[in-house]
Amino acid sequence: MTDRRLTPANGRVAHVSFRGVVEAERYVAGTPARIAVPLADLLAGPGGPRDRQVLMGEKVAVLDRHEGFAFVQAEKDGYCGYLPEAVLGEDRAATHWVAAPATHLYREPSLKTPEAAYLTMGARLTIVADHPRFLETADGLFAPRPHLRDLGDRAADPAAVAESFLGTPYLWGGNSRSGIDCSGLVQAALLACGIACPGDSDMQERTVGIALPAGTPVRRSDLLFWKGHVAMAVSPDRLIHANGFQMAVGHEGIAEAIARIAAQGEGPVIAIRRP
């Protein structure tokens, strides 16, 4: 059985690589595009519920356009879903990524001017000019220099990246500083460090890093998985996670979290993986 979230097919169309695997009216190679708005919900169906979110500058392959929605596959993790066509822009090579938890774009290279957009960590920008305190984007907007890094300049400590989201409100399917869920937090932390990571916790539990044998001491940036939940260790006895208990990204003792989650009837830790 194919996983809808990772299968670039919707009955109307399928990616050419899935010819003979799934049935579709036509098979296409897809057209590259980028996300042209600060943040967009990736939907399970046209006008349907949010599965995940995509960020400004992220690339997608557009497989189908129909009645105002585009069926796409995200380049960063292969996630498939629907976006309003209006959020898509022309394909453009990014040069920098937002390395701060959040930043603003301005219409002028001055912090005293009104902001034009709010971006979250991981958003990608195409920089075309250098100013003393700002970098100018291909869209004629200005980003604070301290908040950006070259695409190849990655963070080194996933747990430190996760901790930069402390206090972010919990949002199911969220991938931004405005709202994030457990798997979104882990993905943001790992991608910032150049570590491949899928979008949902069940996928992460199967694919990220290596599985640790039972009894292995936990160390910083290890991932702890429950059924439907993931957290990241910040020390041998403390973790960070986006969670519905605090309704935010917060720290919690590992033993305390394990006991609390078990008491809620949500089961034990099912795996620990080291990215």
C-alpha positions as CSV (number, residue, x, y, z in Angstrom):
1,M,0.0,0.0,0.0
2,T,1.3,3.4,-0.9
3,D,1.5,6.3,1.6
4,R,-0.7,9.2,0.4
5,R,1.6,11.7,1.9
6,L,4.6,10.5,-0.1
7,T,2.8,9.4,-3.3
8,P,2.8,12.0,-6.1
9,A,-0.5,10.8,-7.5
10,N,-4.1,11.8,-7.1
11,G,-6.0,9.8,-9.6
12,R,-6.0,12.6,-12.2
13,V,-2.3,12.7,-12.5
14,A,0.8,10.8,-11.2
15,H,4.5,11.5,-11.5
16,V,6.1,9.6,-14.4
17,S,8.2,7.6,-11.9
18,F,4.9,6.0,-10.6
19,R,3.8,4.7,-14.0
20,G,2.9,1.1,-13.4
21,V,2.7,1.6,-9.7
22,V,-0.5,3.7,-9.5
23,E,-3.4,4.3,-11.9
24,A,-3.8,7.8,-13.2
25,E,-5.4,9.6,-16.2
26,R,-2.0,10.9,-17.2
27,Y,1.6,10.8,-16.0
28,V,3.7,14.0,-15.8
29,A,7.2,15.1,-14.9
30,G,6.0,18.0,-12.9
31,T,6.9,21.7,-13.2
32,P,9.2,23.4,-10.7
33,A,7.9,26.3,-8.7
34,R,8.6,28.0,-5.4
35,I,6.5,29.2,-2.5
36,A,6.0,32.9,-3.0
37,V,4.3,33.7,0.3
38,P,5.8,33.6,3.8
39,L,3.8,30.5,4.9
40,A,1.2,28.2,3.3
41,D,-0.7,25.2,4.5
42,L,-0.1,22.0,2.5
43,L,-3.6,20.5,2.4
44,A,-4.8,16.8,2.3
45,G,-7.2,17.8,-0.4
46,P,-8.4,20.9,-2.3
47,G,-9.7,23.1,0.5
48,G,-9.2,20.3,2.9
49,P,-7.4,20.0,6.3
50,R,-3.8,21.0,6.8
51,D,-1.3,18.2,6.7
52,R,1.9,20.3,7.0
53,Q,3.2,23.8,6.0
54,V,5.6,25.1,3.4
55,L,7.8,28.2,3.7
56,M,8.8,31.0,1.4
57,G,11.3,30.0,-1.2
58,E,10.9,26.2,-0.7
59,K,10.7,24.4,-4.0
60,V,7.8,22.2,-5.1
61,A,7.1,20.1,-8.2
62,V,3.6,21.1,-9.5
63,L,1.9,18.0,-10.9
64,D,-1.6,19.3,-11.5
65,R,-3.6,22.5,-11.5
66,H,-7.4,22.3,-11.1
67,E,-10.0,24.8,-10.0
68,G,-7.6,27.1,-8.2
69,F,-5.5,24.4,-6.5
70,A,-2.2,22.9,-7.3
71,F,-1.3,19.3,-6.5
72,V,2.4,19.4,-5.5
73,Q,5.3,17.5,-4.1
74,A,7.7,19.3,-1.7
75,E,11.4,19.0,-2.6
76,K,12.5,19.2,1.1
77,D,10.8,16.0,2.2
78,G,8.7,14.5,-0.6
79,Y,5.5,15.4,1.1
80,C,2.5,15.7,-1.3
81,G,-0.6,17.8,-1.0
82,Y,-2.6,20.7,-2.3
83,L,-1.9,24.4,-2.3
84,P,-3.9,27.4,-3.6
85,E,-2.3,28.3,-6.9
86,A,-1.9,31.9,-5.7
87,V,0.9,30.9,-3.3
88,L,3.1,29.7,-6.1
89,G,5.8,31.7,-7.8
90,E,8.3,31.2,-10.5
91,D,11.2,28.8,-9.9
92,R,14.2,30.7,-8.7
93,A,17.4,29.5,-7.2
94,A,17.7,30.4,-3.5
95,T,21.0,31.7,-2.2
96,H,20.3,32.1,1.6
97,W,18.1,30.7,4.3
98,V,16.6,32.2,7.4
99,A,18.7,30.9,10.3
100,A,17.0,32.9,13.1
101,P,13.8,31.5,14.6
102,A,12.0,34.4,12.7
103,T,12.7,37.6,10.9
104,H,11.0,40.4,8.9
105,L,11.4,41.6,5.4
106,Y,11.4,45.3,4.9
107,R,10.6,47.5,1.9
108,E,13.7,49.7,2.6
109,P,17.1,48.8,4.1
110,S,16.1,50.4,7.4
111,L,14.8,48.8,10.6
112,K,12.6,51.9,11.2
113,T,10.5,51.2,8.1
114,P,7.3,49.1,8.3
115,E,7.8,45.4,7.9
116,A,6.5,43.8,4.6
117,A,6.5,40.2,5.7
118,Y,7.2,37.8,8.6
119,L,9.4,34.8,7.9
120,T,10.2,31.8,9.9
121,M,13.4,29.7,10.2
122,G,14.0,27.7,7.0
123,A,12.5,30.1,4.6
124,R,14.7,30.6,1.5
125,L,15.6,33.8,-0.2
126,T,17.4,34.8,-3.4
127,I,19.8,37.6,-2.5
128,V,20.8,40.0,-5.3
129,A,22.5,42.9,-3.5
130,D,24.5,43.6,-0.4
131,H,23.8,46.6,1.9
132,P,25.5,47.5,5.2
133,R,23.0,45.9,7.5
134,F,20.6,44.3,5.1
135,L,20.6,41.9,2.1
136,E,18.3,42.7,-0.8
137,T,16.1,40.0,-2.3
138,A,15.2,39.4,-5.9
139,D,11.7,40.7,-5.0
140,G,13.1,44.1,-3.9
141,L,12.7,43.5,-0.2
142,F,15.4,43.7,2.5
143,A,16.3,41.1,5.1
144,P,18.5,41.7,8.2
145,R,21.9,40.4,7.5
146,P,22.4,38.7,11.0
147,H,19.3,36.5,10.4
148,L,20.5,34.9,7.1
149,R,23.1,32.3,6.2
150,D,24.4,31.1,2.9
151,L,22.6,27.9,1.8
152,G,25.7,25.8,2.5
153,D,26.3,27.3,5.9
154,R,24.3,25.0,8.2
155,A,23.8,24.9,12.0
156,A,25.8,22.4,14.0
157,D,23.6,21.5,17.0
158,P,20.0,20.3,16.4
159,A,19.0,20.6,20.0
160,A,20.2,24.3,20.1
161,V,18.0,24.9,17.0
162,A,15.0,23.3,18.7
163,E,15.6,25.4,21.8
164,S,15.4,28.5,19.7
165,F,11.7,27.7,19.3
166,L,11.0,27.7,23.0
167,G,7.6,29.2,23.7
168,T,6.3,28.8,20.2
169,P,2.6,27.9,20.4
170,Y,1.6,24.3,19.5
171,L,-0.1,24.0,16.2
172,W,-1.2,20.7,14.6
173,G,0.7,20.4,11.3
174,G,2.6,23.6,12.0
175,N,6.1,24.3,10.7
176,S,6.8,27.9,11.8
177,R,7.7,30.1,14.7
178,S,4.0,31.2,14.6
179,G,2.9,27.6,15.5
180,I,4.6,24.2,15.3
181,D,4.0,20.6,16.3
182,C,6.3,17.9,17.5
183,S,7.4,16.6,14.1
184,G,7.6,20.1,12.7
185,L,10.0,21.1,15.5
186,V,12.2,18.0,14.9
187,Q,12.2,18.6,11.1
188,A,13.1,22.3,11.5
189,A,16.0,21.4,13.8
190,L,17.5,18.7,11.6
191,L,17.1,20.5,8.3
192,A,18.8,23.5,9.8
193,C,21.8,21.2,10.4
194,G,21.7,19.7,6.9
195,I,20.2,16.4,8.1
196,A,17.4,15.0,5.9
197,C,14.2,14.6,7.8
198,P,10.6,13.7,6.7
199,G,7.6,15.7,7.9
200,D,5.7,13.4,10.3
201,S,6.8,11.6,13.4
202,D,5.9,8.1,12.1
203,M,8.1,8.7,9.0
204,Q,10.9,10.1,11.2
205,E,10.7,7.0,13.5
206,R,11.4,4.8,10.5
207,T,14.1,6.8,8.7
208,V,16.0,9.4,10.7
209,G,19.5,8.4,11.7
210,I,20.0,5.0,13.5
211,A,17.9,3.1,15.9
212,L,19.5,2.8,19.4
213,P,19.4,-0.6,21.2
214,A,17.3,-0.6,24.4
215,G,19.2,0.7,27.4
216,T,21.6,2.9,25.3
217,P,22.2,6.1,27.3
218,V,20.4,9.1,25.7
219,R,22.6,12.0,24.6
220,R,21.9,15.5,23.2
221,S,19.8,15.6,20.0
222,D,18.7,12.0,20.2
223,L,15.0,11.5,19.3
224,L,12.5,9.8,21.5
225,F,9.4,8.4,19.9
226,W,5.9,7.5,21.2
227,K,3.1,6.4,19.0
228,G,2.2,9.7,17.3
229,H,4.7,11.9,19.1
230,V,8.4,12.8,19.0
231,A,10.7,14.7,21.3
232,M,14.4,15.6,21.2
233,A,16.8,15.2,24.1
234,V,18.8,18.2,25.2
235,S,20.7,16.3,27.9
236,P,20.6,12.7,29.3
237,D,17.6,13.5,31.5
238,R,15.9,16.4,29.8
239,L,14.0,16.9,26.5
240,I,12.3,19.5,24.4
241,H,9.1,19.0,22.4
242,A,6.1,20.8,20.9
243,N,3.3,19.3,22.9
244,G,-0.4,19.6,23.7
245,F,0.2,19.4,27.5
246,Q,2.0,22.8,27.5
247,M,0.4,23.8,24.2
248,A,3.9,25.1,23.3
249,V,7.5,24.1,22.7
250,G,8.9,23.5,26.1
251,H,11.4,21.5,28.2
252,E,10.4,18.5,30.3
253,G,12.3,15.9,32.3
254,I,12.6,12.7,30.3
255,A,11.5,10.5,33.1
256,E,8.6,12.9,33.9
257,A,7.5,13.0,30.2
258,I,7.6,9.2,29.9
259,A,5.5,8.8,33.1
260,R,3.0,11.6,32.2
261,I,2.4,10.3,28.6
262,A,2.0,6.7,29.9
263,A,-0.5,8.0,32.5
264,Q,-2.5,9.7,29.8
265,G,-2.9,6.3,28.2
266,E,-0.7,7.1,25.2
267,G,1.8,4.3,25.7
268,P,5.5,4.0,26.2
269,V,8.5,5.2,24.3
270,I,8.6,2.9,21.2
271,A,12.0,3.9,19.7
272,I,15.0,6.1,20.3
273,R,17.0,7.2,17.2
274,R,20.3,9.1,16.9
275,P,20.4,11.6,13.9
